[in-house]
Amino acid sequence: MSDAVLAAYRDSIDNIDAALIYMLAERFKITQAVGAHKAEHGLPPADVDREARQIERLRALAAGAKLDPEFSEKFYASSSRK
């Protein structure tokens, strides 16, 4: 593999990383807004049924994308409890 090919791969990885960071930042803003909305309206902080559906959905998406379903579940657990 030439240095130019490696550099192109790395540029693509850097672009993907940047997109992921911006998408995660937006996701965290929305989950914080969900939490504030729930608190303001006296809604319970957790929705166990929705969480179970989300985990099932994310695991299926991960499997379809050839990504470890455990990773998607861990991501969900660490990033959203709203």
MDTraj code that builds the backbone (N, CA, C; nanometers):
import mdtraj as md
import numpy as np

residues = "MET SER ASP ALA VAL LEU ALA ALA TYR ARG ASP SER ILE ASP ASN ILE ASP ALA ALA LEU ILE TYR MET LEU ALA GLU ARG PHE LYS ILE THR GLN ALA VAL GLY ALA HIS LYS ALA GLU HIS GLY LEU PRO PRO ALA ASP VAL ASP ARG GLU ALA ARG GLN ILE GLU ARG LEU ARG ALA LEU ALA ALA GLY ALA LYS LEU ASP PRO GLU PHE SER GLU LYS PHE TYR ALA SER SER SER ARG LYS".split()
xyz = np.array([
    [0.0853, -0.1181, 0.0000],
    [0.0000, 0.0000, 0.0000],
    [0.0895, 0.1240, 0.0000],
    [0.0630, 0.2117, -0.0945],
    [0.1455, 0.3326, -0.1025],
    [0.1048, 0.4335, 0.0034],
    [0.1918, 0.5259, 0.0288],
    [0.1614, 0.6297, 0.1270],
    [0.0401, 0.7134, 0.0849],
    [0.0221, 0.7348, -0.0453],
    [-0.0919, 0.8122, -0.0930],
    [-0.2227, 0.7393, -0.0641],
    [-0.2236, 0.6098, -0.0808],
    [-0.3438, 0.5300, -0.0526],
    [-0.3734, 0.5342, 0.0966],
    [-0.2710, 0.5149, 0.1776],
    [-0.2888, 0.5193, 0.3226],
    [-0.3386, 0.6570, 0.3668],
    [-0.2825, 0.7610, 0.3079],
    [-0.3250, 0.8972, 0.3418],
    [-0.4721, 0.9186, 0.3051],
    [-0.5150, 0.8658, 0.1925],
    [-0.6553, 0.8795, 0.1522],
    [-0.7467, 0.8052, 0.2483],
    [-0.7074, 0.6846, 0.2884],
    [-0.7861, 0.6105, 0.3887],
    [-0.7959, 0.6899, 0.5183],
    [-0.6853, 0.7437, 0.5611],
    [-0.6843, 0.8200, 0.6867],
    [-0.7675, 0.9467, 0.6758],
    [-0.7639, 1.0122, 0.5602],
    [-0.8497, 1.1303, 0.5406],
    [-0.9968, 1.0921, 0.5533],
    [-1.0337, 0.9795, 0.4955],
    [-1.1725, 0.9333, 0.5058],
    [-1.2104, 0.9026, 0.6496],
    [-1.1209, 0.8371, 0.7209],
    [-1.1458, 0.8073, 0.8624],
    [-1.1627, 0.9366, 0.9408],
    [-1.0780, 1.0345, 0.9144],
    [-1.0881, 1.1635, 0.9843],
    [-1.2213, 1.2314, 0.9558],
    [-1.2670, 1.2254, 0.8307],
    [-1.3965, 1.2844, 0.7957],
    [-1.5110, 1.2138, 0.8677],
    [-1.5056, 1.0831, 0.8724],
    [-1.6091, 1.0052, 0.9414],
    [-1.6082, 1.0382, 1.0902],
    [-1.4890, 1.0451, 1.1494],
    [-1.4789, 1.0792, 1.2917],
    [-1.5412, 1.2164, 1.3199],
    [-1.5142, 1.3128, 1.2347],
    [-1.5706, 1.4465, 1.2540],
    [-1.7233, 1.4414, 1.2452],
    [-1.7763, 1.3697, 1.1474],
    [-1.9215, 1.3584, 1.1333],
    [-1.9819, 1.2915, 1.2557],
    [-1.9182, 1.1877, 1.3059],
    [-1.9681, 1.1187, 1.4251],
    [-1.9721, 1.2110, 1.5458],
    [-1.8686, 1.2897, 1.5640],
    [-1.8632, 1.3810, 1.6786],
    [-1.9779, 1.4817, 1.6713],
    [-2.0007, 1.5396, 1.5533],
    [-2.1102, 1.6359, 1.5396],
    [-2.2459, 1.5693, 1.5591],
    [-2.2621, 1.4489, 1.5087],
    [-2.3889, 1.3780, 1.5263],
    [-2.4113, 1.3428, 1.6732],
    [-2.3060, 1.2993, 1.7426],
    [-2.3194, 1.2685, 1.8851],
    [-2.3515, 1.3938, 1.9653],
    [-2.2879, 1.5042, 1.9307],
    [-2.3162, 1.6295, 2.0015],
    [-2.4633, 1.6665, 1.9859],
    [-2.5162, 1.6536, 1.8653],
    [-2.6574, 1.6845, 1.8419],
    [-2.7468, 1.5875, 1.9183],
    [-2.7098, 1.4608, 1.9212],
    [-2.7886, 1.3607, 1.9939],
    [-2.7921, 1.3940, 2.1430],
    [-2.6778, 1.4307, 2.1986],
    [-2.6734, 1.4642, 2.3410],
    [-2.7574, 1.5881, 2.3718],
    [-2.7567, 1.6868, 2.2818],
    [-2.8423, 1.8048, 2.3018],
    [-2.9889, 1.7631, 2.3086],
    [-3.0293, 1.6750, 2.2202],
    [-3.1691, 1.6320, 2.2157],
    [-3.2039, 1.5488, 2.3386],
    [-3.1155, 1.4597, 2.3813],
    [-3.1478, 1.3797, 2.4997],
    [-3.1565, 1.4683, 2.6238],
    [-3.0755, 1.5738, 2.6295],
    [-3.0869, 1.6672, 2.7411],
    [-3.2206, 1.7405, 2.7361],
    [-3.2638, 1.7777, 2.6153],
    [-3.3931, 1.8444, 2.6006],
    [-3.5073, 1.7504, 2.6403],
    [-3.4951, 1.6230, 2.6070],
    [-3.5961, 1.5247, 2.6473],
    [-3.6040, 1.5190, 2.7993],
    [-3.4898, 1.5137, 2.8645],
    [-3.4872, 1.5103, 3.0110],
    [-3.5519, 1.6332, 3.0720],
    [-3.5213, 1.7499, 3.0169],
    [-3.5809, 1.8739, 3.0677],
    [-3.7319, 1.8737, 3.0462],
    [-3.7752, 1.8275, 2.9299],
    [-3.9183, 1.8205, 2.8997],
    [-3.9904, 1.7271, 2.9970],
    [-3.9301, 1.6119, 3.0216],
    [-3.9903, 1.5170, 3.1153],
    [-4.0016, 1.5778, 3.2552],
    [-3.8965, 1.6432, 3.2978],
    [-3.8982, 1.7045, 3.4309],
    [-4.0031, 1.8145, 3.4388],
    [-4.0102, 1.8953, 3.3366],
    [-4.1055, 2.0073, 3.3336],
    [-4.2510, 1.9591, 3.3358],
    [-4.2754, 1.8446, 3.2762],
    [-4.4123, 1.7946, 3.2645],
    [-4.4428, 1.6781, 3.3590],
    [-4.3531, 1.6542, 3.4535],
    [-4.3760, 1.5500, 3.5533],
    [-4.3809, 1.4092, 3.4967],
    [-4.3106, 1.3877, 3.3865],
    [-4.3069, 1.2549, 3.3261],
    [-4.1970, 1.1710, 3.3921],
    [-4.2133, 1.0401, 3.3952],
    [-4.1105, 0.9572, 3.4559],
    [-3.9790, 0.9664, 3.3766],
    [-3.8670, 0.9643, 3.4462],
    [-3.7387, 0.9798, 3.3786],
    [-3.7035, 0.8629, 3.2865],
    [-3.7548, 0.7452, 3.3148],
    [-3.7224, 0.6284, 3.2321],
    [-3.8497, 0.5703, 3.1730],
    [-3.8366, 0.5168, 3.0530],
    [-3.9447, 0.4461, 2.9862],
    [-3.8902, 0.3086, 2.9497],
    [-3.9104, 0.2147, 3.0395],
    [-3.8508, 0.0815, 3.0259],
    [-3.8941, 0.0135, 2.8964],
    [-4.0201, 0.0285, 2.8591],
    [-4.0677, -0.0336, 2.7349],
    [-3.9971, 0.0246, 2.6129],
    [-3.9843, 0.1572, 2.6086],
    [-3.9151, 0.2200, 2.4954],
    [-3.7690, 0.1786, 2.4924],
    [-3.7047, 0.1751, 2.6073],
    [-3.5646, 0.1349, 2.6106],
    [-3.5472, -0.0056, 2.5553],
    [-3.6361, -0.0970, 2.5913],
    [-3.6272, -0.2344, 2.5405],
    [-3.6465, -0.2375, 2.3889],
    [-3.7423, -0.1600, 2.3380],
    [-3.7645, -0.1541, 2.1927],
    [-3.6433, -0.0943, 2.1212],
    [-3.5857, 0.0090, 2.1808],
    [-3.4688, 0.0731, 2.1201],
    [-3.3501, -0.0225, 2.1150],
    [-3.3273, -0.0925, 2.2231],
    [-3.2161, -0.1879, 2.2256],
    [-3.2359, -0.2944, 2.1192],
    [-3.3567, -0.3469, 2.1094],
    [-3.3860, -0.4483, 2.0074],
    [-3.3634, -0.3911, 1.8673],
    [-3.4119, -0.2688, 1.8437],
    [-3.3956, -0.2044, 1.7131],
    [-3.2486, -0.1800, 1.6802],
    [-3.1731, -0.1290, 1.7768],
    [-3.0317, -0.1005, 1.7531],
    [-2.9506, -0.2278, 1.7323],
    [-2.9840, -0.3324, 1.8057],
    [-2.9143, -0.4603, 1.7864],
    [-2.9398, -0.5135, 1.6450],
    [-3.0628, -0.5013, 1.5960],
    [-3.0947, -0.5466, 1.4603],
    [-3.0214, -0.4618, 1.3563],
    [-3.0192, -0.3295, 1.3771],
    [-2.9454, -0.2421, 1.2862],
    [-2.7968, -0.2785, 1.2836],
    [-2.7405, -0.3023, 1.4012],
    [-2.5987, -0.3373, 1.4101],
    [-2.5713, -0.4685, 1.3367],
    [-2.6556, -0.5661, 1.3581],
    [-2.6364, -0.6949, 1.2911],
    [-2.6421, -0.6766, 1.1396],
    [-2.7378, -0.5967, 1.0925],
    [-2.7494, -0.5708, 0.9491],
    [-2.6289, -0.4973, 0.8925],
    [-2.5637, -0.4188, 0.9765],
    [-2.4456, -0.3431, 0.9341],
    [-2.3157, -0.4190, 0.9604],
    [-2.3298, -0.5442, 1.0053],
    [-2.2131, -0.6279, 1.0394],
    [-2.1284, -0.5656, 1.1502],
    [-2.1986, -0.5054, 1.2468],
    [-2.1363, -0.4473, 1.3651],
    [-2.1807, -0.5310, 1.4843],
    [-2.0958, -0.5492, 1.5796],
    [-2.1294, -0.6281, 1.6975],
    [-2.2520, -0.5699, 1.7665],
    [-2.3627, -0.6455, 1.7765],
    [-2.4828, -0.5943, 1.8430],
    [-2.4573, -0.5523, 1.9876],
    [-2.3622, -0.6153, 2.0541],
    [-2.3280, -0.5755, 2.1910],
    [-2.2791, -0.4316, 2.1947],
    [-2.2052, -0.3909, 2.0916],
    [-2.1554, -0.2543, 2.0851],
    [-2.2719, -0.1559, 2.0809],
    [-2.3718, -0.1858, 1.9984],
    [-2.4847, -0.0935, 1.9876],
    [-2.5603, -0.0834, 2.1191],
    [-2.5727, -0.1944, 2.1883],
    [-2.6430, -0.1920, 2.3173],
    [-2.5636, -0.1121, 2.4203],
    [-2.4324, -0.1309, 2.4227],
    [-2.3487, -0.0554, 2.5156],
    [-2.3522, 0.0942, 2.4831],
    [-2.3512, 0.1266, 2.3528],
    [-2.3602, 0.2662, 2.3123],
    [-2.4901, 0.3267, 2.3624],
    [-2.5990, 0.2573, 2.3407],
    [-2.7298, 0.3080, 2.3835],
    [-2.7321, 0.3282, 2.5350],
    [-2.6828, 0.2300, 2.6076],
    [-2.6851, 0.2386, 2.7536],
    [-2.6015, 0.3563, 2.8042],
    [-2.4909, 0.3844, 2.7360],
    [-2.4035, 0.4915, 2.7834],
    [-2.4472, 0.6294, 2.7380],
    [-2.5310, 0.6354, 2.6343],
    [-2.5592, 0.7668, 2.5770],
    [-2.7010, 0.8174, 2.5978],
    [-2.7910, 0.7317, 2.6421],
    [-2.9259, 0.7858, 2.6525],
    [-3.0053, 0.7152, 2.7599],
    [-3.0343, 0.7898, 2.8587],
    [-3.1230, 0.7430, 2.9656],
    [-3.2334, 0.8437, 2.9825],
    [-3.2916, 0.8867, 2.8716],
    [-3.3978, 0.9870, 2.8742],
    [-3.5265, 0.9251, 2.8261],
])
top = md.Topology()
chain = top.add_chain()
for i, resn in enumerate(residues, 1):
    res = top.add_residue(resn, chain, resSeq=i)
    for name in ("N", "CA", "C"):
        top.add_atom(name, md.element.get_by_symbol(name[0]), res)
traj = md.Trajectory(xyz[None], top)
